[in-house]
Amino acid sequence: MKKFTFFLLVFPYFLVFSQDQTPNEGRLINIIYGANFTKDEAQFPGASIFSKDDERQVQFEHQGADLWCDIAVFYSKENRLRAIGNVRLQQGDSIEMNSGKMDYNGNTKLARAWQNVDLSDGKMTLTTDTLYFNREKQQSFYNSGGKVVDSANVLTSKIGTYFMELKKVQFQDSVHIDNPEYTIDSKQLDYYRLSKNAYMYGPSTIVGKEYEIYCERGFYDTKIEQGYGVKNTTINYNNRIIEGDSVYFDKASSFASATNNIIVTDTINKGVIRAHYAEVFKEKDSVFATRRAVSISLVQQDSLYMHGDTLMVTGKPEARILRAFHNAKFYKTDLSGKCDSIHFDEKTGITQLITNPILWSVDNQMTGDSIHLISNLETEKLDSLKVINNAFIIALDTISQTGYDQAKGKDLFGKFIENELKIIDLVKNTEVIYYVYNDQQELIGINKAICSKIRLLMENSDIEDITFYTNPDGDIFPEGELPEESRKLKGFIWRGEERIMGKDDIFDEDDNNLQLVKIRGIEEEMNIDAEESERSGLPIVPNNSDSKSNNKKALKPKRPTVQKVKTGF
């Protein structure tokens, strides 16, 4: 008799309300099960109050969604209700929301749930203290802190919006992803539930077991730990720090690459590579760089700049090998040179200039078939110099500014003392021409001689003393007695106009006129939903609202408005 009496009271009441509200037909909240019914006009004027019985909870239905609760305060004329106690909202087969309390407006299809709220779609669970659910736009929103858990990650933030049709959660303010393999912290992050792809905006940090990434706009596939950054990106990767306009990273292949304005820093050897394209292979411990590539290292408190069309660095930290090939050049304050390719071995301390090499030691020009610079492995200072085959050294006479001091031989061996070339030995078939002056800087004559070996002692890049060994043959000629054509040794070629005078001279016209690749996503806005659909191969359902949640401007969702009802519960 109890249930029969209840339906006699409620059902006619509901019919009268439906007839009076014809304009809203189809949008009305329907009572499925009311159980116990009462009214309290003093506290809830115009409201019907329903409470569960011993068999089941109160149940309502509205446009494809069912709601259960222990107590409901139902304002039928306003088409809204407040649900209290063990509240559950079920939409379709997948969306379920549970809470302690909920306000629901049937006209706007807006719900506000609070007290231990959780929302699930079968694959993901969102928990928070207060959640706003817009059923019209199929969006839910929180701004008091929330957590999302799926099969791969645990995500938390202060503000979050779940776009149900897109299956995307947009996190803002103190965003954190916790995964057994890595963590992510970001100011703002879009997370696609199906693909597990994350798009980051604002300062963001990814910390894995063997890497750390910072960027201010980027993408990350959380399943395979692969991604890229396109704004202020830095990767700390196997003792190397990679910076660039666009940086790509893939854990599985132990590979990273960067494009435009790149800096790759060797944190152990303190070397730096700058370029506009670079690749880093962790397993091979190697770097490949091109497009205005330059290596910068410190030699005796002086920076050494080395350039080539392509740079390669390979080997473990204690045995690095640097190769610069095709149009290779280098510069430091008192030493510069160029050739087809340069090979530097950290383990032996030997730098080889290969194919048509030329070296300038301050004002002295040196050429030969091959040139080697040898460093002291203990002090890491320049120790010695070798010019193998057809060694030739030329320097402009600093007083007359017209003649040239010259020496040649089969091979040349030089010795550096405190980074200055002090001793030069020329051996086998040596010849020399140099200008001799008295203390008053007056020309005495031009010395021209041959012998088996010559030693030059240098001071401030000038010849201070010459020693001839084994059957020297020559003389000092007055200037007027030595014809111009006899003042140059065979093979003489002065290349002073090619001398590299500063670090910018290592680059040619093509390097300086290089057009940088345009990086997508740095300047222009992008349709991230379309980008995600293309990347993941999954269809992205357009949002049926007019919100612009799929681009850069759409990353600040507005809080839905839900009409509040004051009750005594």
C-alpha positions in Angstrom: 0.0 0.0 0.0 3.0 2.3 0.7 4.2 2.5 -2.9 0.7 2.7 -4.4 -0.1 5.7 -2.3 3.2 7.4 -3.3 2.4 7.1 -7.1 -1.1 8.4 -6.6 0.4 11.6 -5.1 3.3 12.1 -7.5 2.1 11.0 -10.9 -0.9 13.5 -11.1 1.4 16.2 -9.9 3.9 15.5 -12.6 1.1 15.5 -15.4 -0.1 18.9 -14.3 3.4 20.3 -14.4 4.1 18.8 -17.9 0.9 20.4 -19.3 1.8 23.8 -17.9 5.4 23.6 -19.3 4.7 22.7 -22.9 7.4 25.1 -24.3 10.0 23.1 -22.4 8.7 19.8 -23.6 11.5 17.3 -24.0 13.8 19.2 -21.6 12.0 18.3 -18.4 13.6 16.2 -15.7 11.6 13.0 -15.3 11.0 11.2 -12.0 11.7 7.5 -12.3 11.5 6.5 -8.7 10.5 8.9 -5.9 10.2 6.5 -2.9 9.3 8.7 0.1 7.8 12.1 -0.7 7.3 15.2 1.4 7.3 19.1 1.2 8.7 21.8 3.4 7.4 25.2 2.1 9.1 27.1 4.9 12.6 25.9 4.0 12.1 24.9 0.3 9.2 26.8 -1.1 7.9 25.2 -4.3 10.1 22.1 -4.0 9.2 18.5 -3.7 11.5 16.4 -1.5 12.1 12.8 -2.2 14.1 10.3 -0.2 15.2 6.7 -0.7 13.4 3.8 0.9 14.7 0.4 2.0 14.7 -1.0 -1.5 16.3 1.6 -3.7 17.5 5.2 -4.2 15.6 8.1 -5.7 16.0 8.1 -9.5 15.6 10.8 -12.1 16.1 10.8 -15.9 16.9 13.6 -18.2 17.7 13.4 -21.9 19.8 10.3 -21.9 21.2 10.6 -18.4 20.0 8.9 -15.1 20.6 10.3 -11.7 20.4 8.4 -8.4 20.7 9.8 -4.8 19.5 9.3 -1.3 17.6 12.6 -1.1 16.4 15.0 -3.8 15.1 18.5 -3.5 13.2 18.9 -6.8 12.0 22.3 -8.2 9.8 21.0 -11.0 8.6 24.4 -12.2 12.2 25.6 -12.6 13.3 22.2 -13.9 16.2 21.8 -11.5 17.1 19.8 -8.4 19.6 19.2 -5.7 20.7 15.6 -5.1 22.2 14.7 -1.7 23.9 11.5 -0.5 25.6 8.8 -2.6 24.8 10.7 -5.8 25.4 8.9 -9.1 24.9 10.4 -12.6 25.0 7.9 -15.5 25.2 9.2 -19.1 25.0 6.5 -21.8 27.1 3.4 -21.3 30.4 5.1 -20.4 30.1 8.3 -18.4 29.5 7.9 -14.7 29.9 10.7 -12.0 29.7 10.1 -8.3 29.6 12.7 -5.5 28.2 13.6 -2.1 26.0 16.4 -3.5 24.9 17.7 -6.8 23.0 20.6 -8.3 21.4 19.9 -11.7 19.6 22.3 -14.1 17.5 20.6 -16.7 17.1 23.7 -18.8 20.9 24.4 -19.2 22.0 20.8 -18.7 24.6 22.1 -16.2 25.5 20.1 -13.1 27.7 21.0 -10.2 28.9 18.1 -8.1 30.9 18.4 -4.8 32.2 16.3 -1.9 34.4 13.4 -3.1 33.6 13.7 -6.7 34.8 11.1 -9.3 34.0 10.9 -13.0 34.8 7.9 -15.1 34.4 7.0 -18.8 35.4 3.4 -18.3 39.1 4.0 -19.2 39.9 7.1 -17.1 38.8 8.3 -13.7 38.8 12.0 -12.6 38.6 12.9 -9.0 38.2 16.3 -7.4 36.4 18.2 -4.6 34.0 20.1 -7.0 33.2 19.4 -10.6 31.1 21.3 -13.1 29.6 19.2 -15.9 28.1 20.8 -19.0 26.1 18.1 -20.7 25.2 20.4 -23.6 28.8 20.9 -24.5 30.0 17.5 -23.1 32.6 19.2 -20.9 33.5 18.9 -17.3 35.5 21.4 -15.3 37.2 21.8 -11.9 39.2 24.7 -10.4 40.0 23.5 -6.9 42.5 20.7 -7.7 41.9 17.4 -9.4 43.4 14.1 -10.4 43.1 12.0 -13.5 44.1 8.3 -13.5 44.2 6.1 -16.6 46.1 3.0 -17.6 49.4 4.9 -18.2 49.6 8.0 -16.0 48.4 9.8 -13.0 47.8 13.5 -13.8 47.1 16.3 -11.3 46.5 20.0 -11.6 44.7 22.9 -9.9 42.4 23.5 -12.9 41.2 21.0 -15.5 38.6 20.6 -18.3 37.6 17.3 -19.8 36.3 17.5 -23.4 34.3 14.2 -23.6 33.8 14.1 -27.3 37.4 14.9 -28.0 38.5 12.5 -25.1 40.9 15.3 -24.1 41.7 16.7 -20.7 43.1 20.2 -20.5 45.2 20.8 -17.4 46.2 24.2 -16.0 48.2 25.5 -13.1 50.7 23.2 -11.3 50.2 20.3 -13.8 52.0 17.1 -12.8 52.1 13.7 -14.5 53.4 10.7 -12.5 54.6 7.6 -14.4 57.0 4.9 -13.2 59.4 5.9 -16.0 59.2 9.7 -15.8 57.5 12.7 -14.4 56.1 15.8 -16.1 55.5 19.3 -14.6 53.9 22.0 -16.7 52.0 25.2 -16.5 49.5 24.0 -19.0 49.0 20.6 -20.7 46.5 19.0 -23.1 46.2 15.2 -22.7 44.5 13.0 -25.2 43.1 10.0 -23.4 43.2 7.4 -26.3 46.6 8.2 -27.7 48.1 9.2 -24.3 49.7 12.2 -26.2 50.5 15.4 -24.2 50.8 18.9 -25.6 52.6 21.3 -23.3 52.3 25.1 -23.0 54.3 27.4 -20.8 57.3 26.3 -18.7 57.4 22.4 -18.7 59.9 19.9 -17.5 60.0 16.1 -18.3 62.4 14.1 -16.1 63.1 10.5 -17.2 65.6 8.0 -15.8 68.4 9.1 -18.2 67.2 12.5 -19.5 65.6 15.8 -18.5 63.7 18.0 -21.0 62.6 21.6 -20.5 60.4 23.5 -23.0 57.8 26.2 -23.1 55.8 24.6 -25.9 56.0 21.0 -26.9 54.6 17.5 -27.6 55.2 14.2 -25.7 54.0 10.7 -26.4 53.7 9.4 -22.9 53.5 5.7 -24.0 56.9 5.5 -25.7 58.7 8.6 -24.3 59.0 10.4 -27.6 58.4 14.1 -28.3 59.7 17.5 -29.2 59.8 21.1 -28.0 59.5 24.2 -30.1 60.1 27.0 -27.7 63.1 27.5 -25.4 63.8 23.8 -25.4 66.7 22.1 -23.5 67.5 18.4 -23.2 70.0 17.2 -20.7 71.0 14.0 -22.3 73.9 11.7 -21.5 76.4 14.3 -20.4 75.3 16.6 -23.2 72.9 19.5 -23.0 71.0 20.2 -26.3 69.3 23.6 -26.9 67.5 24.8 -30.0 64.4 26.3 -31.5 63.0 22.8 -32.2 64.4 19.7 -30.4 63.2 16.2 -31.0 63.7 13.3 -28.6 63.2 9.5 -28.8 64.0 7.2 -25.9 63.7 3.9 -27.8 66.4 4.8 -30.3 68.4 6.8 -27.9 68.3 9.7 -30.4 67.8 13.5 -30.2 67.9 16.1 -33.0 67.6 19.9 -33.0 66.9 22.5 -35.6 67.8 26.3 -35.7 70.0 28.2 -33.2 71.3 25.0 -31.6 73.8 24.7 -28.8 75.1 21.3 -27.8 77.2 21.4 -24.6 79.6 18.6 -23.6 79.3 18.9 -19.8 82.4 16.8 -19.2 84.9 18.2 -21.7 83.3 21.7 -21.5 83.0 21.8 -25.3 80.2 23.5 -27.2 78.8 22.9 -30.7 76.6 25.6 -32.4 74.7 24.9 -35.6 71.3 25.0 -37.2 70.9 21.3 -37.4 72.3 18.6 -35.1 71.8 14.9 -34.2 72.8 13.2 -31.0 73.1 9.4 -30.7 73.4 8.4 -27.1 74.4 4.7 -27.6 77.2 5.8 -30.0 78.0 8.7 -27.8 78.2 10.9 -30.9 77.0 14.3 -32.3 76.5 15.2 -36.0 76.1 18.9 -36.8 75.7 20.9 -40.0 74.4 24.3 -41.3 76.8 26.9 -40.0 78.3 24.4 -37.5 81.1 25.4 -35.2 82.8 23.7 -32.3 84.0 25.9 -29.4 86.5 24.6 -26.8 88.7 26.3 -24.2 92.5 26.1 -24.8 94.6 27.9 -22.2 91.9 30.4 -21.3 91.4 31.1 -25.0 88.4 29.9 -27.1 89.2 27.7 -30.1 86.5 27.9 -32.8 86.4 25.0 -35.4 84.1 25.0 -38.4 83.2 22.7 -41.3 80.3 22.1 -43.6 79.8 19.1 -41.3 81.0 18.4 -37.7 81.1 15.0 -36.1 82.0 14.2 -32.5 82.3 10.5 -31.5 83.7 8.4 -28.6 83.5 8.3 -24.9 84.4 11.5 -22.9 88.0 10.5 -22.4 88.5 9.5 -26.0 86.4 12.0 -28.0 87.2 12.4 -31.7 86.2 15.6 -33.5 86.0 15.7 -37.3 85.3 18.8 -39.3 85.1 18.1 -43.0 84.7 20.1 -46.2 85.8 23.7 -46.0 87.2 23.2 -42.5 88.5 26.3 -40.7 89.6 27.1 -37.1 90.5 30.2 -35.1 92.0 31.2 -31.8 93.6 34.5 -30.9 97.1 33.5 -31.9 96.5 30.5 -34.2 94.2 29.9 -37.2 94.0 27.8 -40.2 92.0 26.0 -42.9 92.0 22.9 -45.0 89.6 20.4 -46.5 89.1 18.5 -43.2 90.3 18.5 -39.5 90.6 15.5 -37.3 91.1 15.9 -33.5 91.7 13.0 -31.1 91.2 13.8 -27.4 93.1 10.6 -26.4 96.3 11.5 -28.3 96.0 15.2 -28.2 96.7 15.4 -32.0 94.9 17.8 -34.4 95.4 16.9 -38.0 94.8 19.4 -40.8 94.2 17.3 -43.9 94.3 18.1 -47.6 95.7 21.6 -48.7 96.3 22.8 -45.1 97.4 26.3 -44.2 98.2 27.5 -40.7 98.8 31.0 -39.4 100.7 31.3 -36.1 100.3 35.0 -35.4 101.8 36.5 -38.6 103.6 33.4 -39.8 102.0 31.5 -42.7 102.8 27.8 -42.8 101.9 25.3 -45.5 102.7 21.6 -46.3 101.0 18.4 -47.4 99.8 17.7 -43.8 99.9 19.7 -40.6 99.7 18.3 -37.1 99.2 20.2 -33.9 100.1 18.2 -30.7 98.8 19.1 -27.2 100.3 18.1 -23.9 97.8 15.6 -22.4 98.6 16.6 -18.8 98.6 20.4 -19.2 96.2 20.4 -22.2 98.4 23.1 -23.6 99.7 23.3 -27.2 103.0 21.5 -27.1 104.4 21.1 -30.7 103.7 21.4 -34.4 104.5 19.1 -37.4 104.4 20.1 -41.1 104.9 17.0 -43.2 106.3 17.2 -46.8 106.8 20.5 -48.6 107.0 22.5 -45.4 107.0 26.3 -46.2 106.9 29.2 -43.7 106.4 32.8 -44.8 106.1 36.1 -42.9 105.8 39.6 -44.2 108.9 41.7 -43.2 107.3 43.9 -40.6 109.8 46.8 -41.2 109.8 47.2 -45.0 106.3 45.8 -45.4 107.3 44.8 -48.9 109.7 41.8 -48.5 109.0 38.4 -47.1 111.0 36.2 -44.6 110.8 32.6 -45.9 112.1 29.2 -44.9 111.3 25.8 -46.5 112.3 22.2 -46.2 110.9 18.7 -46.5 109.5 18.7 -42.9 109.0 21.3 -40.2 108.9 20.7 -36.4 107.8 23.5 -34.0 107.8 23.8 -30.3 105.3 25.9 -28.3 106.2 27.4 -25.0 103.4 29.0 -22.9 101.2 28.8 -26.0 103.7 30.7 -28.2 105.6 29.2 -31.1 109.2 29.6 -30.0 111.3 27.1 -31.9 111.0 26.0 -35.5 113.2 23.3 -37.0 113.3 22.7 -40.8 115.0 19.6 -42.0 116.2 18.2 -45.4 116.9 20.4 -48.3 116.2 23.6 -46.4 116.4 27.1 -47.8 115.9 30.4 -46.2 115.5 34.1 -47.2 115.2 36.7 -44.5 115.8 40.5 -44.0 118.7 41.5 -41.6 118.5 44.7 -39.7 120.8 46.5 -37.2 119.7 47.9 -33.8 118.6 51.1 -35.5 116.2 49.1 -37.7 118.3 49.8 -40.7 118.4 47.1 -43.4 121.9 45.5 -43.5 121.0 43.1 -46.3 119.0 40.0 -47.4 120.3 36.7 -46.2 119.8 33.8 -48.6 121.2 30.4 -47.8 120.7 26.6 -48.1 121.7 23.7 -45.7 120.5 20.4 -44.3 118.8 21.8 -41.2 117.7 25.3 -40.0 116.6 26.3 -36.5 114.6 29.5 -36.1 114.2 31.0 -32.7 111.0 33.2 -32.6 110.1 36.1 -30.4 106.7 37.9 -30.8 106.3 36.0 -34.1 109.5 37.5 -35.5 112.7 35.6 -36.2 115.1 36.4 -33.4 117.9 34.1 -34.4 118.8 31.6 -37.1 121.1 28.6 -36.7 122.4 26.7 -39.8 123.4 23.1 -39.4 125.6 20.9 -41.7 127.3 22.6 -44.6 125.4 25.9 -44.9 125.9 27.8 -48.1 124.8 31.3 -48.6 125.4 35.0 -48.1 123.9 38.3 -47.1 123.2 40.4 -50.2 122.8 44.2 -50.2 119.3 45.0 -51.2 120.4 46.5 -54.5 122.4 43.4 -55.5 119.6 40.8 -55.1 117.0 41.0 -57.9 113.3 40.9 -57.0 112.8 37.6 -58.7 115.5 36.1 -56.5 113.9 37.2 -53.3 111.3 34.4 -53.3 111.9 30.8 -52.9 110.5 28.3 -55.3 106.9 27.4 -54.4 106.3 30.8 -52.8 102.6 31.7 -52.5 101.5 34.4 -50.2 97.9 34.0 -49.0 97.6 36.8 -46.5 94.2 37.9 -47.9 92.9 34.4 -46.8 94.1 34.8 -43.2 91.4 34.2 -40.6 91.5 37.3 -38.4 88.5 36.6 -36.1 86.0 34.0 -35.2 83.4 35.2 -37.7 85.9 34.7 -40.6 85.6 30.9 -40.3 82.1 31.3 -42.0 81.8 31.9 -45.7 79.1 33.7 -47.6 76.8 30.7 -47.9 77.0 30.2 -44.1 76.2 33.9 -43.4 73.2 33.9 -45.9 71.7 30.7 -44.6 67.9 30.7 -44.6 66.6 29.0 -41.4 63.9 26.3 -41.6 60.5 27.6 -40.5 59.4 25.8 -37.3 55.7 25.1 -37.1 54.1 26.1 -33.9 56.5 28.8 -32.7 54.8 31.9 -34.3 51.4 30.9 -35.6 48.5 29.3 -33.8 47.9 25.6 -34.6 44.8 23.5 -34.5 46.0 21.0 -31.9 43.0 18.7 -32.3 43.7 18.4 -36.1 47.4 17.9 -35.3 46.5 15.1 -32.8 44.2 13.4 -35.3 46.9 13.4 -38.0 49.6 12.2 -35.6 47.6 9.5 -33.8 45.5 8.3 -36.7 42.5 8.6 -34.5 39.4 10.6 -35.5 38.9 13.7 -33.4 35.2 14.6 -33.0 34.7 18.4 -33.4 33.3 20.0 -30.3 29.7 21.0 -30.8 30.2 24.2 -28.9 31.6 27.5 -30.2 34.6 27.3 -27.8 38.0 27.4 -29.4 39.5 24.6 -27.2 41.5 23.3 -30.1 44.0 26.1 -30.5 46.5 28.2 -28.6 43.9 30.8 -27.5 41.6 28.1 -26.2 43.8 27.0 -23.3 41.9 29.1 -20.7 38.5 27.4 -20.3 35.8 29.4 -18.7 34.1 28.2 -15.6 30.5 26.9 -16.4 27.8 28.6 -14.4 25.4 26.4 -12.4 22.4 27.9 -10.5 22.8 27.2 -6.8 20.0 26.2 -4.5 20.3 26.9 -0.7 19.1 24.0 1.4 19.5 22.9 4.9 21.2 19.6 4.0 
